[in-house]
């Protein structure tokens, strides 16, 4: 009988080989060096560098380029942006997010929040049940939680752990510094912390649009069946928290954060479809800013790789 090779994913208790330790150690040091350099560049140079980085990625990643071209053609047809513009925007968005590492720069200096969205945020949270805040990976999406924090609402963000635990503190530093609580979804205390934040009347953010190794349901998304994470909807149903979708849209000067509420439903799959439809609508407003090069999940992952949502009790 063939022996199963040991897992190399530290998030599931695996171990790295010597070669992986050396490679990942080098990557970690390069990331730290890149951040050190980016922290010292003028903001304008940083965003221009991001566009250049996206253009380079377009040239040197043929597989990702073809996937983006195919997905754009399938989902948007003639009205699609070019794959090149998607890569360039992705690079710009990535480096724009790095501006959040600069304490002197406020997120609300980069993002406007519509007055109607501010009212929706305030009135929804005033009910005391918290809020399941769902957003797509659209543009410099890290600005969303930072902007909500600057409005005084103490958000929590549910994120996936890095393959290298050393990177978690590096990635989370600007979030924590801006008043955003970080909840790693694979942590044993994740479910308790989510419920605690909701019961405290706070928004809890999720980014489910690219799929993940979590419990999912089939929904229609850009004209085909894809697996969409069920977690945010299950949490909303079990805790009574309303769901709000928030996404960035380009404006004449700065980006704008637009929010809308999702109608309640008693069925997890139906509610998941409503969330997926709302996220699709948001992406269609700014299609070149979404990550079309990411492969959508259309088949269930191996069950041993699935990180399942822990049981939730509203009273915890």
C-alpha positions in Angstrom: 0.0 0.0 0.0 1.3 3.5 -0.9 2.3 5.6 2.0 0.7 9.1 2.1 3.3 11.7 2.2 3.2 14.0 5.2 1.5 17.3 4.9 3.7 20.4 4.4 1.0 22.9 5.3 1.8 24.3 8.8 -1.8 25.5 9.1 -2.9 21.8 9.3 -0.1 20.6 11.5 2.4 19.7 8.7 6.1 20.2 8.6 8.4 21.8 6.0 11.3 20.0 4.4 14.7 21.5 4.6 14.4 22.9 1.1 11.0 24.5 1.9 12.4 26.1 5.1 15.2 27.6 3.1 12.9 28.8 0.3 10.3 30.2 2.7 13.0 31.9 4.8 14.3 33.7 1.7 10.7 34.7 0.7 10.1 36.1 4.2 13.2 38.2 4.1 12.4 39.5 0.6 8.9 40.5 1.8 10.4 42.3 4.8 12.9 44.1 2.5 10.2 45.0 -0.1 8.0 46.5 2.7 11.0 48.5 4.1 11.5 50.0 0.6 7.8 50.7 0.0 7.4 52.4 3.3 10.0 55.0 2.2 8.7 55.7 -1.3 6.5 58.7 -2.0 2.8 57.7 -2.4 2.7 58.6 -6.0 5.8 56.5 -6.8 4.3 53.6 -4.9 1.2 53.5 -6.9 3.1 53.9 -10.2 5.4 51.1 -9.1 2.3 49.0 -8.5 1.1 49.5 -12.0 4.6 48.6 -13.3 4.5 45.5 -11.1 1.2 44.5 -12.6 2.4 45.0 -16.1 5.5 42.8 -15.4 3.2 40.1 -13.9 1.1 40.1 -17.1 4.2 39.4 -19.1 5.9 36.7 -17.0 2.8 34.8 -15.8 1.3 33.3 -19.0 -1.0 30.9 -17.2 -2.6 33.6 -15.0 -2.8 35.8 -18.1 -4.7 33.2 -20.1 -7.0 32.4 -17.2 -7.9 36.1 -16.8 -8.5 36.4 -20.6 -10.8 33.3 -20.5 -12.7 34.4 -17.5 -13.2 37.9 -18.8 -14.5 36.6 -22.1 -16.8 34.1 -20.5 -18.3 36.4 -17.9 -18.4 39.8 -19.6 -18.2 39.2 -23.4 -17.7 42.3 -25.5 -18.0 44.6 -22.5 -14.9 43.2 -20.8 -11.8 45.2 -19.9 -8.5 43.9 -21.1 -6.5 41.3 -19.1 -3.6 43.8 -19.2 -5.7 46.4 -17.4 -6.7 43.9 -14.8 -3.1 43.0 -14.0 -2.1 46.7 -13.9 -5.0 47.5 -11.6 -4.2 44.6 -9.3 -0.6 45.8 -8.9 -1.8 49.4 -8.2 -4.4 48.1 -5.7 -1.8 45.9 -3.9 0.6 48.8 -3.4 -2.1 51.2 -2.5 -3.0 48.9 0.4 0.6 49.4 1.6 -0.2 53.0 2.2 -2.2 51.8 5.3 1.1 51.1 6.9 1.7 54.9 7.2 0.1 56.1 10.4 -0.1 59.7 9.2 -2.4 58.8 6.3 -6.1 58.1 7.0 -8.1 55.7 5.0 -10.8 58.3 4.7 -8.3 60.5 2.8 -8.3 57.8 0.1 -11.9 56.7 0.3 -15.2 58.5 0.4 -18.1 56.9 2.1 -21.5 57.7 0.6 -23.9 59.4 3.1 -26.5 56.8 2.5 -23.9 54.1 3.3 -22.9 55.9 6.5 -26.6 56.0 7.6 -27.0 52.3 6.7 -24.0 51.4 8.8 -25.1 53.4 11.8 -28.7 52.4 11.8 -27.9 48.7 11.3 -25.4 48.6 14.1 -27.7 50.6 16.4 -30.0 47.5 16.5 -27.3 45.9 18.7 -27.0 42.6 16.7 -23.8 43.5 15.0 -23.3 43.1 11.3 -21.9 40.5 8.9 -20.1 42.7 6.5 -19.3 41.0 3.2 -17.0 42.5 0.6 -15.2 41.3 -2.6 -11.5 41.4 -3.4 -12.1 44.6 -5.4 -9.5 47.2 -5.9 -7.5 48.1 -2.7 -10.0 46.3 -0.6 -8.0 46.6 2.6 -9.2 50.2 2.7 -12.7 49.1 3.5 -12.1 47.8 7.0 -9.8 50.7 7.8 -12.4 53.2 6.6 -15.1 51.6 8.7 -12.8 51.7 11.7 -12.1 55.4 11.2 -15.9 55.9 11.3 -15.8 54.6 14.8 -17.3 51.1 14.5 -14.4 48.8 15.6 -14.6 46.2 12.9 -13.3 42.7 13.0 -11.9 41.0 9.9 -12.0 37.2 9.4 -8.9 36.3 7.3 -7.0 33.2 6.3 -3.7 32.4 7.9 -0.6 32.7 5.8 1.3 29.5 4.8 4.2 31.0 6.8 3.1 32.0 10.4 5.8 34.6 10.4 4.0 36.5 7.7 0.8 36.8 9.8 2.2 39.4 12.1 3.6 41.3 9.2 0.4 41.3 7.2 -1.8 42.0 10.3 0.2 44.9 11.7 -1.5 47.7 9.8 -4.9 46.3 10.4 -4.3 46.1 14.2 -2.8 49.5 14.2 -5.9 51.0 12.6 -8.3 49.4 15.1 -9.3 46.4 13.1 -9.5 43.2 15.1 -8.0 40.2 13.1 -9.6 36.8 13.4 -7.7 34.0 11.8 -10.4 31.6 10.6 -8.5 28.4 11.3 -7.9 29.4 14.9 -9.7 27.3 17.6 -11.2 30.5 19.1 -12.4 31.9 15.8 -16.1 31.1 16.2 -16.2 32.4 19.8 -14.5 35.7 18.8 -16.9 36.2 15.8 -19.9 35.7 18.0 -18.4 37.9 20.7 -17.8 40.7 18.2 -21.4 40.5 16.8 -22.9 40.4 20.3 -20.9 43.6 21.1 -22.7 45.3 18.2 -19.7 45.4 15.9 -19.3 44.6 12.2 -17.4 41.4 11.3 -16.0 41.4 7.7 -15.6 38.5 5.3 -14.2 38.2 1.7 -15.9 35.1 0.2 -15.9 36.0 -3.5 -12.8 33.9 -4.5 -13.9 30.8 -2.7 -11.9 29.0 0.0 -11.2 25.6 1.6 -14.3 25.9 3.7 -17.8 24.6 3.6 -19.5 25.9 0.5 -22.6 25.7 -1.6 -23.2 25.8 -5.3 -24.5 29.2 -6.5 -24.7 31.0 -9.8 -21.9 33.5 -10.1 -21.1 35.3 -13.4 -23.3 32.8 -15.4 -22.0 29.5 -14.0 -22.1 27.3 -11.0 -19.3 27.9 -8.5 -18.8 26.9 -4.9 -19.3 29.8 -2.6 -18.4 29.8 1.2 -21.5 29.3 3.4 -19.8 30.6 6.6 -21.0 34.3 6.6 -24.5 33.4 5.8 -24.6 30.6 8.4 -23.3 33.0 11.0 -25.9 35.6 10.1 -28.7 33.1 10.4 -27.6 31.6 13.7 -26.9 34.9 15.4 -29.6 37.1 13.8 -27.0 39.6 12.5 -28.0 41.4 9.3 -25.8 41.1 6.2 -24.4 44.2 4.5 -22.4 44.1 1.3 -19.8 46.9 0.9 -17.5 47.4 -2.0 -15.3 50.1 -3.6 -16.4 51.9 -6.7 -14.2 54.4 -8.7 -15.2 58.0 -8.4 -14.2 61.2 -10.3 -11.5 61.9 -7.7 -11.2 59.3 -5.0 -12.7 55.8 -4.5 -16.1 55.5 -2.9 -17.3 52.9 -0.5 -20.9 51.8 -1.3 -23.0 49.6 1.0 -26.3 47.8 0.6 -28.3 45.4 2.8 -29.1 41.9 1.8 -32.7 40.7 2.3 -33.1 38.1 4.9 -33.7 34.4 4.0 -34.3 31.3 6.2 -32.3 29.0 3.8 -28.5 29.0 3.8 -28.3 28.3 0.1 -30.8 31.0 -0.9 -29.0 33.6 1.3 -25.6 32.6 -0.1 -27.0 33.1 -3.6 -28.2 36.6 -2.6 -24.8 37.5 -1.3 -23.1 36.1 -4.5 -25.5 38.1 -6.7 -24.8 41.3 -4.7 -21.0 40.7 -5.0 -21.3 40.1 -8.7 -23.2 43.4 -9.1 -20.4 45.2 -7.2 -17.7 43.6 -9.4 -19.6 44.6 -12.6 -19.4 48.3 -11.5 -15.5 48.1 -11.6 -14.6 44.9 -13.5 -11.0 45.7 -14.1 -10.4 45.9 -10.4 -11.3 42.3 -9.6 -8.9 39.3 -9.6 -10.0 37.5 -12.7 -6.7 35.6 -12.8 -7.8 33.7 -9.7 -9.3 30.3 -10.6 -12.9 30.0 -9.3 -13.6 26.9 -7.3 -16.1 24.7 -9.2 -15.4 21.4 -7.6 -15.2 20.5 -3.9 -11.7 20.4 -2.4 -10.4 17.2 -0.8 -12.3 16.8 2.4 -9.1 16.5 4.5 -8.2 20.1 3.3 -11.5 21.7 4.3 -11.4 24.0 7.3 -15.0 23.6 8.6 -16.8 26.3 10.4 -17.0 25.5 14.0 -20.4 25.2 15.7 -21.9 28.6 16.6 -24.1 29.4 19.5 -25.7 32.8 19.7 -25.4 32.7 23.4 -21.7 32.2 23.6 
